[in-house]
Amino acid sequence: MARTRASDFEEKQHSLLLTAANVFATQGMEKASMSQIALEANVSKSLLYHYYPSKDALIFAIIRGHLEEVDAALAGAKDEALPLRDQLELLVMTVLDAYKGADDQHKVQLNAGPALSDEQKADITKIERRIVKHFSSVLGRMHPQLDKPERPLLMPVTMSLFGMMNWVYMWFRDGGKISREDYARLATTLILEGVKGVR
């Protein structure tokens, strides 16, 4: 007979993912162990294995959960009534908001490639492509000339914007002189002004 889930299963699962992400981010993928994660999470090792059968499964769950949250936030932020520039800035702000408090998950995502199987990587790639599509769709409508077959610049421009957003955790501090809103405007302006020089 299958074991039924406790009513707080998802809450415990989420808490374990946050703790594990912190251990992986601070100790590194190779050094971090399931025993150490269980200790930090204040749960038994057997309970941790009940939720996640291996370290690789745990790493995959951290990345997948983080990306799904970002994708869902972007889908919910769409507002076709806004001017295209404002739509783009809103998407940038949504990502920056989604990254708030998620530095550990973000570090795991950036560094965990070798720990994932080909199947897991393919699953992650599907979500990443959905996330990127939110941005490339708006940029493509703003500057259709970026998507010409003879000079396809839409994806390089889109990924350059992600380069700015994905590394913001390295230097940005809440409460500093630049707010997330300030940086969302800055990143949007840099991309759109830069497009003028390459189109």
C-alpha positions as CSV (number, residue, x, y, z in Angstrom):
1,M,0.0,0.0,0.0
2,A,1.4,3.4,-1.0
3,R,2.4,5.7,1.8
4,T,0.2,8.8,2.0
5,R,1.7,12.3,2.1
6,A,1.6,14.4,5.2
7,S,-0.5,17.5,5.0
8,D,2.6,19.7,5.3
9,F,4.6,17.7,2.7
10,E,5.0,20.6,0.3
11,E,6.0,23.0,3.1
12,K,8.6,20.6,4.4
13,Q,9.9,19.9,0.9
14,H,10.3,23.6,0.2
15,S,12.1,24.2,3.4
16,L,14.5,21.3,2.6
17,L,15.2,22.8,-0.8
18,L,16.0,26.2,0.7
19,T,18.4,24.6,3.2
20,A,20.0,22.4,0.6
21,A,20.5,25.3,-1.7
22,N,22.3,27.2,1.0
23,V,24.6,24.3,1.7
24,F,25.4,23.7,-1.9
25,A,26.0,27.4,-2.5
26,T,28.3,27.8,0.5
27,Q,30.1,24.4,0.4
28,G,30.1,23.6,-3.3
29,M,28.4,20.7,-5.1
30,E,31.1,18.2,-4.5
31,K,31.8,18.9,-0.9
32,A,28.2,19.1,0.3
33,S,26.8,15.9,1.5
34,M,23.3,14.6,2.2
35,S,24.3,14.1,5.8
36,Q,25.3,17.7,6.1
37,I,22.1,18.9,4.5
38,A,20.0,16.7,6.8
39,L,21.9,18.2,9.8
40,E,21.4,21.8,8.7
41,A,17.7,21.1,8.0
42,N,17.3,19.5,11.4
43,V,15.8,16.3,9.9
44,S,16.9,12.7,9.8
45,K,19.0,11.5,6.8
46,S,16.3,8.9,6.1
47,L,13.6,11.6,5.9
48,L,15.8,13.6,3.5
49,Y,16.1,10.5,1.3
50,H,12.3,10.0,1.6
51,Y,11.9,13.4,-0.2
52,Y,15.0,13.2,-2.5
53,P,16.6,9.8,-3.3
54,S,20.0,11.3,-4.2
55,K,22.1,14.4,-4.1
56,D,21.6,14.8,-7.9
57,A,17.8,14.6,-7.5
58,L,18.0,17.3,-4.8
59,I,20.1,19.6,-7.0
60,F,17.7,19.1,-9.9
61,A,14.7,19.9,-7.7
62,I,16.3,23.1,-6.5
63,I,17.0,24.3,-10.0
64,R,13.7,23.2,-11.5
65,G,11.7,24.8,-8.7
66,H,13.6,28.0,-8.9
67,L,13.1,28.3,-12.7
68,E,9.4,27.3,-12.5
69,E,8.8,30.1,-10.0
70,V,10.6,32.6,-12.4
71,D,8.6,31.4,-15.4
72,A,5.3,31.6,-13.5
73,A,6.1,35.1,-12.3
74,L,6.8,36.2,-15.8
75,A,3.6,34.7,-17.2
76,G,1.7,36.5,-14.6
77,A,3.4,39.8,-15.3
78,K,2.3,40.1,-18.9
79,D,0.3,43.2,-19.7
80,E,-0.4,43.7,-23.4
81,A,-2.0,47.0,-22.7
82,L,1.4,48.6,-21.8
83,P,3.7,50.1,-24.4
84,L,6.3,47.6,-25.5
85,R,9.2,49.3,-23.6
86,D,7.2,49.2,-20.4
87,Q,6.4,45.6,-21.0
88,L,10.1,44.8,-21.3
89,E,10.9,46.8,-18.1
90,L,8.2,45.0,-16.3
91,L,9.6,41.7,-17.3
92,V,13.1,42.7,-16.1
93,M,11.7,43.9,-12.8
94,T,9.8,40.6,-12.4
95,V,13.0,38.6,-12.8
96,L,14.9,40.9,-10.4
97,D,12.0,40.4,-7.9
98,A,12.1,36.7,-8.4
99,Y,15.8,36.7,-7.7
100,K,15.3,38.5,-4.4
101,G,16.3,36.1,-1.6
102,A,17.1,33.4,-4.1
103,D,20.9,33.9,-4.4
104,D,21.5,30.4,-3.2
105,Q,19.2,28.8,-5.7
106,H,20.7,31.0,-8.4
107,K,24.3,29.9,-7.6
108,V,23.2,26.3,-7.7
109,Q,21.6,26.8,-11.1
110,L,24.8,28.5,-12.5
111,N,27.2,25.8,-11.2
112,A,25.3,22.5,-11.1
113,G,25.6,21.5,-14.8
114,P,27.9,18.5,-14.2
115,A,25.6,17.1,-11.6
116,L,22.6,16.8,-13.9
117,S,21.7,13.9,-16.2
118,D,21.0,14.5,-19.9
119,E,17.3,14.1,-19.2
120,Q,17.4,16.6,-16.4
121,K,19.3,19.1,-18.5
122,A,16.7,18.7,-21.2
123,D,13.9,19.4,-18.7
124,I,15.7,22.5,-17.4
125,T,16.4,23.7,-20.9
126,K,12.7,23.6,-21.7
127,I,11.9,25.9,-18.8
128,E,14.8,28.2,-19.6
129,R,13.6,28.5,-23.2
130,R,10.1,29.5,-21.9
131,I,11.7,32.2,-19.7
132,V,13.8,33.5,-22.5
133,K,10.8,33.6,-24.9
134,H,9.0,36.1,-22.6
135,F,11.8,38.5,-23.4
136,S,12.6,37.7,-27.0
137,S,8.9,38.0,-27.9
138,V,8.8,41.6,-26.7
139,L,12.2,42.5,-28.1
140,G,11.2,41.0,-31.4
141,R,8.1,43.0,-31.6
142,M,10.0,46.2,-30.7
143,H,12.8,45.6,-33.2
144,P,11.7,43.0,-35.9
145,Q,14.9,43.7,-37.8
146,L,16.8,41.8,-35.1
147,D,15.3,38.6,-36.4
148,K,16.4,38.8,-40.0
149,P,17.8,35.4,-41.3
150,E,20.8,37.0,-42.8
151,R,21.8,38.7,-39.5
152,P,20.0,37.0,-36.6
153,L,20.6,39.2,-33.6
154,L,17.4,38.7,-31.5
155,M,18.8,35.8,-29.4
156,P,22.2,37.5,-28.8
157,V,20.5,40.7,-27.7
158,T,18.1,38.8,-25.5
159,M,20.8,36.7,-23.9
160,S,22.9,39.9,-23.3
161,L,20.0,41.2,-21.2
162,F,20.0,37.9,-19.3
163,G,23.7,38.4,-18.7
164,M,23.0,41.7,-16.9
165,M,20.2,40.1,-14.8
166,N,21.8,36.8,-14.0
167,W,24.9,38.3,-12.5
168,V,23.2,41.1,-10.5
169,Y,23.4,38.9,-7.3
170,M,27.2,39.4,-7.4
171,W,27.1,43.1,-6.7
172,F,23.5,44.2,-5.9
173,R,22.5,44.9,-2.3
174,D,19.0,45.8,-1.1
175,G,19.0,49.1,0.7
176,G,21.8,50.5,-1.3
177,K,21.8,53.6,-3.4
178,I,20.4,51.8,-6.4
179,S,17.0,50.0,-6.0
180,R,15.8,47.0,-8.0
181,E,13.5,49.4,-9.9
182,D,16.4,51.7,-10.7
183,Y,18.4,48.7,-12.1
184,A,15.4,47.4,-14.1
185,R,15.2,50.8,-15.8
186,L,18.9,50.9,-16.3
187,A,19.1,47.4,-17.8
188,T,16.2,48.0,-20.1
189,T,17.7,51.3,-21.3
190,L,21.1,49.8,-21.9
191,I,19.6,47.0,-24.1
192,L,17.3,49.2,-26.0
193,E,19.9,51.9,-26.6
194,G,22.5,49.3,-27.5
195,V,20.1,47.8,-30.1
196,K,20.2,51.1,-31.9
197,G,23.9,50.7,-32.5
198,V,23.8,47.1,-33.9
199,R,20.5,46.9,-35.8
